């Protein structure tokens, strides 16, 4: 009996999270998504595009300002990170369009994490100094 | 500092400046957009959003083409 009560109270607390978010007006708007996507394009995708256009580094060579080149393995990792961010943006857009605020908040948080990870990788690559 | 070293440093600074300028040309409009949306109450029109997504698709296609070219040029590991 005690266990059942615990499960029920847990379920109510989970539902309560969404309710509290709605009461507080915590939602993701189309503007927030557009701003995040614009920042992503400017700070990740544009540098990544420039980085990919550099000649490929030869074995043992690394990116330097004097000899800019792209690391083939790192480029693949960056693109893989980009795919995660794209998926999260697409999920956020779908949730906003369908009016699923709870889903939009969750997808938006996932998207922010993906963008942070991609920005870290861009910094490592040196592409942000291009 | 001898003139040759000085000239090499100037050339490096100029090439870095050009790269930064080129990147700024590509990234700048998006950062301005983000600022205006966040602080200037700008709302993207459907056409602007479509243009942004078209550009994203083009950049990703270029990156994927480069990855494919890298794969083609890398000798298979024995």
Backbone of each chain as ProteinMPNN parsed JSONL, in Angstrom:
{"seq_chain_A": "XXXXXXXXXXXXXXXXXXXXXXXXXXXXXXXXXXXXXXXXXXXXXXXXXXXXXXXXXXXXXXXXXXXXXXXXXXXXXXXXXXXXXXXXXXXXXXXXXXXXXXXXXXXXXXXXXXXXXXXXXXXXXXXXXX", "coords_chain_A": {"N_chain_A": [[0.838, -1.208, 0.0], [1.92, 1.2, 0.856], [3.859, 1.444, -1.04], [2.381, 1.75, -3.377], [1.176, 4.212, -2.888], [3.467, 5.798, -2.925], [4.263, 5.563, -5.611], [2.062, 6.734, -6.869], [2.193, 9.347, -5.83], [4.624, 10.102, -6.898], [4.067, 10.063, -9.628], [2.186, 12.12, -9.724], [3.845, 14.214, -8.985], [5.508, 14.379, -11.189], [3.733, 15.091, -13.206], [3.046, 17.468, -12.086], [5.306, 19.027, -12.521], [5.129, 19.833, -15.207], [2.751, 21.242, -15.023], [3.451, 23.315, -13.239], [5.379, 24.577, -14.782], [3.777, 25.534, -16.847], [2.084, 27.233, -15.409], [3.902, 29.134, -14.505], [4.416, 30.299, -16.867], [6.514, 29.428, -18.365], [7.778, 28.903, -21.327], [8.662, 27.883, -24.673], [9.297, 30.001, -27.285], [8.665, 30.788, -30.785], [10.35, 32.824, -31.501], [12.482, 32.55, -29.685], [13.55, 30.14, -30.557], [14.264, 30.866, -33.194], [16.198, 32.798, -32.639], [18.111, 31.241, -31.305], [18.796, 29.484, -33.338], [19.853, 31.249, -35.215], [22.081, 32.223, -33.829], [23.463, 29.847, -33.647], [23.976, 29.327, -36.37], [25.669, 31.461, -36.934], [27.822, 31.132, -35.129], [28.61, 28.467, -35.158], [27.889, 26.92, -37.537], [28.672, 28.541, -39.785], [31.507, 29.003, -39.236], [32.217, 26.284, -39.296], [31.678, 25.607, -41.93], [33.572, 27.203, -43.229], [35.857, 26.065, -42.165], [35.768, 23.467, -43.208], [36.25, 24.047, -45.821], [38.929, 24.548, -45.952], [42.189, 23.304, -46.943], [42.925, 19.791, -46.568], [44.541, 18.587, -43.598], [47.819, 17.237, -43.592], [49.34, 14.06, -42.641], [50.129, 14.148, -39.236], [50.139, 16.871, -39.188], [48.809, 19.879, -37.788], [46.173, 22.274, -37.21], [47.192, 25.567, -37.66], [47.515, 29.148, -37.35], [49.302, 30.066, -39.257], [49.388, 28.004, -41.019], [46.699, 27.053, -42.034], [44.457, 24.336, -41.912], [42.166, 21.58, -42.375], [41.282, 19.021, -40.075], [40.63, 15.749, -40.888], [39.298, 13.796, -39.331], [38.368, 15.271, -37.17], [36.66, 17.003, -38.51], [34.643, 15.272, -39.277], [33.643, 14.615, -36.754], [32.704, 17.084, -35.931], [30.666, 17.473, -37.789], [29.009, 15.387, -37.085], [28.214, 16.233, -34.552], [26.845, 18.47, -35.343], [24.709, 17.305, -36.653], [23.273, 16.272, -34.506], [22.485, 18.62, -33.242], [20.883, 19.729, -35.256], [18.794, 17.887, -35.355], [17.706, 18.266, -32.8], [16.859, 20.909, -33.04], [14.957, 20.64, -34.998], [13.132, 18.974, -33.68], [12.335, 20.709, -31.648], [11.108, 22.707, -33.15], [8.982, 21.227, -34.226], [7.54, 20.619, -31.91], [6.818, 23.174, -31.02], [5.228, 24.02, -33.152], [3.144, 22.191, -32.989], [2.054, 22.906, -30.627], [2.84, 21.725, -28.284], [3.903, 22.401, -25.395], [5.391, 21.384, -23.199], [6.929, 19.414, -24.432], [8.33, 21.063, -26.163], [9.879, 22.586, -24.424], [11.531, 20.603, -23.328], [12.823, 19.666, -25.664], [14.061, 22.004, -26.422], [15.883, 22.386, -24.368], [17.525, 20.163, -24.788], [18.489, 20.906, -27.258], [19.97, 23.2, -26.578], [22.039, 22.04, -25.128], [23.232, 20.504, -27.136], [24.076, 22.524, -28.843], [25.93, 23.851, -27.222], [27.842, 21.813, -27.009], [28.656, 21.57, -29.666], [29.734, 24.111, -30.052], [31.918, 23.987, -28.336], [33.472, 22.05, -29.621], [34.029, 23.406, -31.994], [35.644, 25.431, -31.016], [37.831, 23.936, -30.181], [38.731, 23.004, -32.643], [39.827, 25.225, -33.82], [38.613, 26.588, -35.751], [37.033, 28.734, -35.092], [38.753, 30.802, -34.967], [39.205, 31.568, -37.475]], "CA_chain_A": [[0.0, 0.0, 0.0], [2.826, 2.334, 0.961], [4.547, 1.532, -2.331], [1.424, 2.303, -4.351], [1.056, 5.643, -2.595], [4.698, 6.449, -3.384], [4.217, 5.625, -7.077], [1.049, 7.737, -7.248], [2.677, 10.697, -5.526], [5.686, 10.391, -7.859], [3.416, 10.382, -10.902], [1.601, 13.453, -9.589], [4.905, 15.221, -8.966], [5.961, 14.54, -12.573], [2.704, 15.887, -13.883], [3.111, 18.787, -11.481], [6.376, 19.81, -13.15], [4.584, 20.462, -16.423], [1.752, 22.222, -14.614], [4.135, 24.481, -12.678], [5.991, 25.306, -15.892], [2.72, 26.242, -17.559], [1.609, 28.321, -14.553], [4.914, 30.184, -14.497], [4.544, 30.859, -18.207], [7.793, 29.015, -18.931], [7.517, 28.238, -22.599], [9.619, 28.201, -25.729], [8.597, 30.682, -28.371], [9.298, 30.711, -32.105], [11.432, 33.813, -31.49], [13.638, 31.968, -28.979], [14.137, 29.137, -31.448], [14.905, 31.579, -34.304], [17.412, 33.433, -32.117], [19.092, 30.18, -31.047], [19.249, 28.954, -34.635], [20.704, 32.277, -35.83], [23.36, 32.198, -33.109], [24.121, 28.6, -34.046], [24.48, 29.503, -37.735], [26.789, 32.397, -36.922], [28.975, 30.728, -34.313], [29.013, 27.075, -35.398], [27.774, 26.419, -38.915], [29.506, 29.335, -40.699], [32.912, 28.605, -39.057], [32.388, 24.89, -39.726], [31.704, 25.65, -43.399], [34.886, 27.753, -43.591], [36.867, 25.075, -41.752], [35.712, 22.356, -44.166], [36.772, 24.502, -47.119], [40.399, 24.579, -45.913], [42.773, 22.051, -47.433], [43.019, 18.779, -45.507], [45.858, 18.491, -42.954], [48.552, 16.003, -43.89], [49.591, 13.272, -41.42], [50.967, 14.804, -38.232], [49.97, 18.325, -39.256], [47.628, 20.386, -37.073], [45.752, 23.628, -37.596], [47.864, 26.743, -37.09], [47.149, 30.323, -38.142], [50.207, 30.19, -40.402], [49.113, 26.935, -41.983], [45.344, 26.561, -41.726], [44.03, 23.127, -42.625], [41.144, 20.885, -41.575], [41.554, 17.648, -39.664], [39.53, 14.959, -41.459], [38.541, 13.119, -38.258], [37.662, 16.312, -36.404], [35.571, 17.514, -39.354], [33.529, 14.311, -39.168], [33.06, 14.755, -35.4], [31.947, 18.344, -35.924], [29.426, 17.279, -38.565], [28.14, 14.508, -36.288], [27.638, 17.112, -33.529], [25.89, 19.339, -36.049], [23.487, 16.521, -36.914], [22.519, 16.202, -33.236], [21.87, 19.944, -33.039], [19.813, 19.882, -36.26], [17.664, 17.043, -34.916], [17.091, 18.92, -31.639], [16.15, 22.108, -33.523], [13.779, 20.171, -35.729], [12.18, 18.499, -32.656], [11.793, 21.896, -30.964], [10.181, 23.352, -34.089], [7.779, 20.396, -34.335], [6.771, 20.756, -30.665], [6.229, 24.528, -31.001], [4.163, 24.059, -34.172], [1.985, 21.401, -32.546], [1.548, 23.462, -29.37], [3.264, 20.87, -27.168], [4.844, 23.248, -24.667], [6.304, 20.567, -22.386], [7.872, 18.819, -25.378], [9.176, 22.133, -26.705], [10.852, 22.949, -23.382], [12.501, 19.502, -23.253], [13.617, 19.663, -26.904], [14.874, 23.225, -26.416], [17.008, 22.134, -23.458], [18.415, 19.242, -25.5], [19.12, 21.687, -28.32], [20.986, 24.073, -25.991], [23.178, 21.181, -24.793], [23.877, 20.14, -28.405], [24.752, 23.724, -29.367], [27.118, 24.058, -26.373], [28.829, 20.791, -27.369], [29.184, 21.924, -30.997], [30.578, 25.305, -29.908], [33.188, 23.538, -27.726], [34.245, 21.377, -30.668], [34.497, 24.443, -32.926], [36.763, 26.113, -30.355], [38.967, 22.993, -30.221], [39.224, 22.878, -34.019], [40.504, 26.443, -34.245], [37.822, 27.202, -36.822], [36.453, 29.993, -34.639], [39.751, 31.87, -35.129], [39.36, 31.839, -38.924]], "C_chain_A": [[0.874, 1.261, 0.0], [3.496, 2.595, -0.394], [3.635, 2.17, -3.386], [1.276, 3.808, -4.157], [2.278, 6.418, -3.096], [4.682, 6.639, -4.903], [3.24, 6.693, -7.525], [1.568, 9.155, -6.996], [3.792, 11.105, -6.491], [5.098, 10.818, -9.211], [2.812, 11.78, -10.865], [2.682, 14.53, -9.615], [5.451, 15.448, -10.369], [4.984, 15.398, -13.363], [2.744, 17.311, -13.392], [4.169, 19.663, -12.102], [5.837, 20.568, -14.346], [3.593, 21.547, -16.055], [2.424, 23.487, -14.097], [4.771, 25.298, -13.788], [4.951, 26.138, -16.628], [2.237, 27.431, -16.74], [2.599, 29.48, -14.57], [5.093, 30.833, -15.86], [5.86, 30.503, -18.851], [7.532, 28.241, -20.209], [8.59, 28.635, -23.602], [8.846, 28.824, -26.887], [9.345, 30.479, -29.692], [10.483, 31.679, -32.166], [12.682, 33.271, -30.815], [14.35, 30.961, -29.88], [14.869, 29.819, -32.603], [16.216, 32.223, -33.847], [18.502, 32.381, -31.904], [19.66, 29.641, -32.357], [20.17, 29.96, -35.338], [22.079, 32.303, -35.162], [24.158, 30.967, -33.533], [24.73, 28.746, -35.445], [25.721, 30.393, -37.746], [28.018, 31.889, -36.205], [29.441, 29.3, -34.579], [29.024, 26.733, -36.89], [28.648, 27.206, -39.898], [30.998, 29.017, -40.494], [33.184, 27.177, -39.527], [32.494, 24.821, -41.255], [33.061, 26.167, -43.885], [35.986, 26.728, -43.309], [36.932, 23.938, -42.767], [36.341, 22.754, -45.501], [38.297, 24.599, -47.138], [40.945, 23.275, -46.482], [42.923, 21.073, -46.263], [44.436, 18.758, -44.927], [46.516, 17.182, -43.397], [48.833, 15.286, -42.568], [50.532, 14.027, -40.482], [50.842, 16.323, -38.214], [48.74, 18.736, -38.459], [47.347, 21.816, -37.536], [46.61, 24.673, -36.89], [47.451, 27.947, -37.931], [48.021, 30.463, -39.385], [49.917, 29.139, -41.468], [47.733, 26.329, -41.703], [44.98, 25.344, -42.569], [42.955, 22.449, -41.775], [41.562, 19.443, -41.297], [40.353, 16.796, -40.106], [38.649, 14.328, -40.373], [37.721, 14.135, -37.475], [36.486, 16.867, -37.202], [34.357, 16.577, -39.272], [32.841, 14.425, -37.812], [32.207, 16.013, -35.332], [30.622, 18.184, -36.654], [28.452, 16.381, -37.798], [27.451, 15.324, -35.183], [26.589, 18.022, -34.131], [24.578, 18.586, -36.301], [22.617, 16.411, -35.659], [21.781, 17.522, -32.996], [20.701, 20.157, -34.006], [18.571, 19.111, -35.829], [16.929, 17.725, -33.753], [16.32, 20.171, -32.067], [14.853, 21.705, -34.22], [12.697, 19.683, -34.745], [11.517, 19.682, -31.948], [10.757, 22.582, -31.856], [8.867, 22.568, -34.164], [6.9, 20.561, -33.092], [6.098, 22.123, -30.582], [5.042, 24.581, -31.962], [2.92, 23.32, -33.696], [1.418, 21.896, -31.21], [1.883, 22.631, -28.149], [4.342, 21.605, -26.372], [5.852, 22.437, -23.861], [7.377, 19.942, -23.275], [8.836, 19.854, -25.923], [10.264, 22.515, -25.706], [11.946, 21.877, -23.302], [13.419, 19.508, -24.479], [14.549, 20.872, -26.945], [16.094, 23.047, -25.516], [18.022, 21.193, -24.099], [19.194, 20.007, -26.568], [20.23, 22.574, -27.761], [22.249, 23.275, -25.646], [23.962, 20.832, -26.058], [24.653, 21.323, -28.973], [26.019, 23.999, -28.561], [28.226, 23.086, -26.772], [29.472, 21.139, -28.713], [30.11, 23.131, -30.9], [31.93, 24.945, -29.293], [34.078, 22.89, -28.778], [34.821, 22.387, -31.671], [35.698, 25.169, -32.335], [38.01, 25.242, -30.414], [39.586, 22.986, -31.622], [40.048, 24.07, -34.445], [39.72, 27.181, -35.31], [37.245, 28.543, -36.404], [37.453, 31.144, -34.775], [39.932, 32.241, -36.594], [38.923, 33.256, -39.248]], "O_chain_A": [[0.626, 2.227, -0.722], [3.676, 3.731, -0.833], [4.064, 3.011, -4.175], [1.254, 4.576, -5.119], [2.16, 7.528, -3.615], [5.028, 7.702, -5.42], [3.528, 7.467, -8.438], [1.406, 10.046, -7.83], [3.911, 12.272, -6.863], [5.55, 11.774, -9.84], [2.906, 12.534, -11.833], [2.49, 15.608, -10.177], [5.818, 16.57, -10.716], [5.376, 16.31, -14.09], [2.514, 18.252, -14.152], [3.998, 20.877, -12.214], [6.05, 21.772, -14.491], [3.567, 22.62, -16.659], [2.032, 24.597, -14.457], [4.729, 26.528, -13.773], [5.197, 27.289, -16.988], [2.004, 28.51, -17.285], [2.21, 30.646, -14.64], [5.836, 31.805, -15.997], [6.297, 31.182, -19.781], [7.12, 27.082, -20.181], [9.326, 29.601, -23.399], [7.881, 28.255, -27.395], [10.501, 30.055, -29.71], [11.495, 31.39, -32.805], [13.798, 33.487, -31.287], [15.579, 30.93, -29.957], [15.972, 29.406, -32.962], [17.215, 32.199, -34.566], [19.66, 32.589, -32.267], [20.857, 29.377, -32.465], [21.146, 29.57, -35.978], [23.106, 32.393, -35.833], [25.368, 31.038, -33.748], [25.868, 28.336, -35.674], [26.689, 30.128, -38.458], [29.141, 32.176, -36.619], [30.578, 28.961, -34.248], [30.045, 26.309, -37.432], [29.298, 26.608, -40.755], [31.701, 28.781, -41.476], [34.242, 26.89, -40.086], [33.303, 24.067, -41.797], [33.629, 25.633, -44.838], [36.912, 26.548, -44.1], [38.018, 23.496, -43.142], [36.89, 21.917, -46.217], [38.898, 24.718, -48.206], [40.248, 22.261, -46.503], [43.032, 21.488, -45.109], [45.414, 18.894, -45.662], [45.851, 16.158, -43.555], [48.591, 15.842, -41.497], [51.599, 14.484, -40.893], [51.378, 16.984, -37.324], [47.738, 18.022, -38.454], [48.183, 22.463, -38.167], [46.736, 24.658, -35.665], [47.079, 27.791, -39.094], [47.558, 30.914, -40.433], [50.164, 29.35, -42.655], [47.631, 25.213, -41.192], [45.175, 25.331, -43.785], [42.85, 22.721, -40.579], [42.112, 18.752, -42.154], [39.211, 17.082, -39.746], [37.422, 14.323, -40.478], [36.554, 13.909, -37.157], [35.436, 17.168, -36.635], [33.211, 17.022, -39.207], [31.616, 14.345, -37.72], [31.123, 16.009, -34.75], [29.589, 18.684, -36.21], [27.238, 16.578, -37.846], [26.265, 15.136, -34.91], [25.568, 18.31, -33.507], [23.489, 19.147, -36.18], [21.389, 16.451, -35.735], [20.615, 17.537, -32.601], [19.662, 20.696, -33.626], [17.449, 19.609, -35.923], [15.699, 17.761, -33.719], [15.254, 20.462, -31.524], [13.808, 22.335, -34.055], [11.508, 19.939, -34.941], [10.316, 19.672, -31.681], [9.686, 22.981, -31.4], [7.783, 23.151, -34.166], [5.675, 20.635, -33.195], [4.957, 22.233, -30.135], [3.985, 25.119, -31.63], [1.793, 23.745, -33.952], [0.42, 21.366, -30.722], [1.279, 22.808, -27.091], [5.535, 21.455, -26.635], [7.038, 22.766, -23.841], [8.56, 19.932, -22.936], [10.017, 19.569, -26.123], [11.416, 22.739, -26.079], [13.132, 22.195, -23.219], [14.637, 19.374, -24.353], [15.675, 20.786, -27.435], [17.193, 23.492, -25.845], [19.23, 21.394, -23.973], [20.391, 19.79, -26.76], [21.295, 22.701, -28.366], [23.37, 23.747, -25.836], [25.193, 20.857, -26.063], [25.746, 21.158, -29.515], [27.058, 24.338, -29.128], [29.393, 23.465, -26.866], [30.686, 21.016, -28.877], [31.141, 23.186, -31.57], [32.96, 25.508, -29.665], [35.282, 23.141, -28.828], [35.952, 22.24, -32.135], [36.652, 25.489, -33.044], [39.11, 25.735, -30.663], [40.808, 22.965, -31.77], [40.887, 23.952, -35.339], [40.108, 28.271, -35.73], [36.992, 29.401, -37.25], [37.072, 32.312, -34.709], [40.722, 33.127, -36.919], [38.978, 33.669, -40.407]]}, "seq_chain_B": "XXXXXXXXXXXXXXXXXXXXXXXXXXXXXXXXXXXXXXXXXXXXXXXXXXXXXXXXXXXXXXXXXXXXXXXXXXXXXX", "coords_chain_B": {"N_chain_B": [[64.719, 42.909, -35.622], [64.714, 41.298, -38.71], [64.105, 42.45, -42.097], [62.88, 40.485, -43.729], [61.62, 38.694, -41.953], [59.877, 40.45, -40.753], [58.278, 41.128, -42.927], [57.13, 38.631, -43.462], [55.619, 38.299, -41.135], [53.803, 40.398, -41.401], [52.489, 39.597, -43.701], [51.278, 37.256, -42.76], [49.599, 38.336, -40.805], [47.943, 39.839, -42.467], [46.735, 37.806, -44.009], [45.369, 36.429, -42.016], [43.653, 38.42, -41.184], [42.129, 38.674, -43.498], [40.867, 36.182, -43.571], [39.362, 36.355, -41.227], [37.724, 38.476, -41.914], [36.307, 37.382, -44.103], [34.933, 35.318, -42.794], [33.418, 36.828, -41.06], [31.758, 38.082, -42.9], [30.115, 35.975, -43.629], [29.081, 35.0, -41.175], [28.199, 37.234, -39.801], [25.575, 38.445, -40.553], [23.793, 36.587, -39.402], [24.344, 36.718, -36.688], [23.639, 39.329, -36.163], [20.939, 39.171, -36.763], [20.14, 37.398, -34.695], [20.634, 39.014, -32.467], [18.824, 41.081, -32.944], [16.41, 39.721, -32.813], [16.449, 38.802, -30.183], [16.75, 41.165, -28.65], [15.529, 43.249, -29.959], [12.925, 42.811, -30.562], [12.447, 41.666, -33.036], [10.779, 39.789, -35.515], [11.112, 36.912, -37.351], [10.297, 36.663, -40.779], [8.373, 34.382, -42.803], [9.661, 34.077, -45.218], [12.26, 34.933, -44.613], [12.991, 32.985, -42.805], [12.923, 30.733, -44.408], [14.95, 31.397, -46.212], [17.132, 31.341, -44.506], [17.174, 28.643, -43.813], [17.634, 27.504, -46.295], [20.212, 28.4, -46.83], [21.549, 27.101, -44.725], [21.185, 24.438, -45.51], [22.648, 24.422, -47.878], [25.273, 24.954, -46.935], [25.652, 22.699, -45.359], [25.578, 20.717, -47.273], [27.896, 21.33, -48.699], [29.803, 20.806, -46.715], [29.387, 18.065, -46.292], [30.113, 17.15, -48.809], [32.82, 17.727, -48.757], [33.651, 16.006, -46.721], [33.118, 13.581, -47.93], [34.947, 13.737, -50.019], [37.318, 13.735, -48.556], [37.193, 11.169, -47.482], [37.379, 9.69, -49.793], [39.943, 10.28, -50.57], [41.509, 9.263, -48.591], [43.683, 6.626, -47.951], [42.672, 3.201, -47.738], [42.729, 1.516, -44.595], [44.994, -1.105, -43.817]], "CA_chain_B": [[63.97, 42.013, -36.521], [65.135, 41.555, -40.095], [62.972, 42.804, -42.969], [62.186, 39.293, -44.257], [60.738, 38.205, -40.878], [58.826, 41.463, -40.594], [57.378, 40.988, -44.076], [56.377, 37.377, -43.271], [54.626, 38.557, -40.08], [52.766, 41.273, -41.963], [51.696, 38.767, -44.631], [50.455, 36.359, -41.931], [48.537, 39.162, -40.203], [46.995, 40.19, -43.531], [45.943, 36.623, -44.394], [44.436, 36.167, -40.902], [42.632, 39.469, -41.263], [41.23, 38.361, -44.615], [40.037, 35.041, -43.161], [38.394, 36.858, -40.241], [36.758, 39.304, -42.652], [35.446, 36.477, -44.872], [34.034, 34.637, -41.854], [32.475, 37.843, -40.594], [30.78, 38.296, -43.974], [29.152, 34.864, -43.609], [28.441, 34.812, -39.86], [27.674, 38.5, -39.292], [24.124, 38.659, -40.661], [23.061, 35.695, -38.485], [24.502, 37.23, -35.323], [22.819, 40.558, -36.115], [19.563, 38.664, -36.681], [19.916, 36.854, -33.343], [20.583, 40.166, -31.553], [17.576, 41.822, -33.169], [15.287, 38.903, -32.317], [16.515, 38.729, -28.717], [16.663, 42.459, -27.951], [14.834, 44.276, -30.737], [11.569, 42.331, -30.871], [12.301, 41.313, -34.454], [10.152, 38.493, -35.788], [11.499, 36.465, -38.687], [9.193, 36.346, -41.683], [8.497, 33.028, -43.359], [10.67, 34.137, -46.289], [13.585, 35.014, -43.98], [13.274, 31.662, -42.204], [13.21, 29.825, -45.529], [16.273, 31.76, -46.737], [18.116, 30.862, -43.531], [17.255, 27.189, -43.91], [18.247, 27.184, -47.591], [21.651, 28.605, -46.651], [22.034, 26.004, -43.865], [21.221, 23.216, -46.328], [23.767, 24.563, -48.82], [26.523, 24.797, -46.181], [25.791, 21.291, -44.933], [25.897, 19.937, -48.482], [29.323, 21.583, -48.97], [30.593, 20.093, -45.688], [29.27, 16.626, -46.581], [30.908, 16.888, -50.019], [34.227, 17.726, -48.345], [33.889, 14.767, -45.959], [33.159, 12.496, -48.922], [36.223, 13.87, -50.741], [38.356, 13.282, -47.617], [37.098, 9.704, -47.401], [37.852, 9.124, -51.064], [41.395, 10.476, -50.711], [42.219, 8.546, -47.523], [43.901, 5.232, -48.325], [42.05, 2.276, -46.785], [43.671, 0.933, -43.623], [45.144, -2.549, -44.087]], "C_chain_B": [[64.346, 42.325, -37.974], [63.909, 41.769, -40.997], [62.192, 41.594, -43.474], [61.193, 38.746, -43.223], [59.562, 39.154, -40.702], [57.783, 41.327, -41.711], [56.509, 39.732, -43.934], [55.286, 37.572, -42.225], [53.473, 39.406, -40.606], [51.855, 40.46, -42.891], [50.769, 37.829, -43.867], [49.286, 37.137, -41.325], [47.478, 39.522, -41.242], [46.118, 38.997, -43.917], [44.946, 36.261, -43.291], [43.291, 37.18, -40.919], [41.632, 39.176, -42.366], [40.3, 37.207, -44.239], [38.952, 35.496, -42.182], [37.31, 37.681, -40.933], [35.767, 38.412, -43.414], [34.44, 35.765, -43.964], [32.971, 35.601, -41.345], [31.383, 38.119, -41.62], [29.693, 37.224, -43.927], [28.355, 34.834, -42.306], [27.702, 36.059, -39.386], [26.161, 38.653, -39.374], [23.312, 37.799, -39.681], [23.151, 36.203, -37.047], [23.685, 38.515, -35.143], [21.346, 40.173, -35.968], [19.227, 38.205, -35.264], [19.773, 37.99, -32.335], [19.241, 40.888, -31.691], [16.359, 41.04, -32.669], [15.252, 38.962, -30.784], [16.239, 40.078, -28.058], [15.866, 43.527, -28.707], [13.43, 43.891, -31.155], [11.363, 42.007, -32.347], [11.647, 39.932, -34.555], [10.521, 38.103, -37.215], [10.257, 36.217, -39.536], [9.412, 34.933, -42.217], [9.582, 32.998, -44.426], [12.078, 34.165, -45.702], [13.981, 33.657, -43.403], [13.634, 30.652, -43.308], [14.603, 30.097, -46.092], [17.373, 31.235, -45.813], [18.29, 29.345, -43.673], [17.87, 26.738, -45.236], [19.765, 27.308, -47.493], [22.259, 27.476, -45.805], [22.195, 24.723, -44.683], [22.411, 23.244, -47.283], [25.102, 24.336, -48.106], [26.734, 23.337, -45.789], [26.129, 20.399, -46.121], [27.378, 20.102, -48.821], [30.201, 20.785, -47.998], [30.569, 18.59, -45.968], [30.093, 16.248, -47.814], [32.39, 16.827, -49.664], [34.563, 16.446, -47.582], [33.983, 13.584, -46.93], [34.476, 12.521, -49.688], [37.379, 13.396, -49.859], [38.382, 11.76, -47.56], [37.672, 9.058, -48.663], [39.37, 9.222, -51.176], [42.198, 9.721, -49.65], [42.427, 7.097, -47.939], [43.291, 4.293, -47.296], [43.097, 1.669, -45.857], [43.771, -0.577, -43.858], [44.55, -3.418, -42.991]], "O_chain_B": [[64.298, 43.478, -38.404], [62.811, 41.312, -40.68], [60.973, 41.666, -43.63], [60.068, 38.381, -43.567], [58.418, 38.734, -40.527], [56.577, 41.402, -41.471], [55.317, 39.753, -44.238], [54.167, 37.085, -42.388], [52.31, 39.157, -40.289], [50.633, 40.607, -42.875], [49.621, 37.623, -44.261], [48.145, 36.674, -41.327], [46.281, 39.517, -40.954], [44.914, 39.145, -44.127], [43.824, 35.841, -43.574], [42.129, 36.839, -40.698], [40.433, 39.399, -42.201], [39.106, 37.236, -44.541], [37.793, 35.093, -42.28], [36.132, 37.597, -40.585], [34.558, 38.643, -43.383], [33.265, 35.625, -44.302], [31.797, 35.254, -41.214], [30.229, 38.359, -41.264], [28.515, 37.505, -44.15], [27.136, 34.668, -42.31], [26.709, 35.967, -38.664], [25.522, 38.96, -38.368], [22.27, 38.232, -39.189], [22.185, 36.135, -36.287], [23.11, 38.745, -34.079], [20.609, 40.755, -35.171], [18.19, 38.562, -34.704], [18.91, 37.948, -31.459], [18.609, 41.255, -30.7], [15.399, 41.624, -32.165], [14.199, 39.142, -30.173], [15.57, 40.138, -27.026], [15.566, 44.585, -28.156], [12.816, 44.551, -31.993], [10.241, 42.067, -32.851], [11.939, 39.032, -33.767], [10.28, 38.852, -38.162], [9.282, 35.631, -39.065], [10.499, 34.368, -42.094], [10.332, 32.027, -44.535], [12.984, 33.51, -46.217], [15.134, 33.235, -43.493], [14.536, 29.83, -43.146], [15.347, 29.17, -46.409], [18.407, 30.75, -46.272], [19.41, 28.834, -43.656], [18.547, 25.711, -45.292], [20.508, 26.463, -47.99], [23.333, 26.962, -46.117], [23.198, 24.019, -44.571], [23.094, 22.238, -47.477], [25.963, 23.613, -48.609], [27.843, 22.809, -45.875], [26.883, 19.435, -45.985], [28.043, 19.134, -49.189], [31.197, 20.176, -48.391], [31.6, 17.923, -45.892], [30.692, 15.174, -47.867], [33.131, 15.996, -50.189], [35.633, 15.868, -47.772], [34.824, 12.7, -46.766], [35.057, 11.475, -49.977], [38.304, 12.741, -50.338], [39.446, 11.141, -47.585], [38.351, 8.032, -48.61], [40.012, 8.37, -51.79], [43.41, 9.555, -49.783], [41.46, 6.401, -48.249], [43.38, 4.557, -46.097], [44.209, 1.35, -46.28], [42.76, -1.245, -44.072], [44.602, -4.644, -43.08]]}, "name": "protein", "num_of_chains": 2, "seq": "XXXXXXXXXXXXXXXXXXXXXXXXXXXXXXXXXXXXXXXXXXXXXXXXXXXXXXXXXXXXXXXXXXXXXXXXXXXXXXXXXXXXXXXXXXXXXXXXXXXXXXXXXXXXXXXXXXXXXXXXXXXXXXXXXXXXXXXXXXXXXXXXXXXXXXXXXXXXXXXXXXXXXXXXXXXXXXXXXXXXXXXXXXXXXXXXXXXXXXXXXXXXXXXX"}
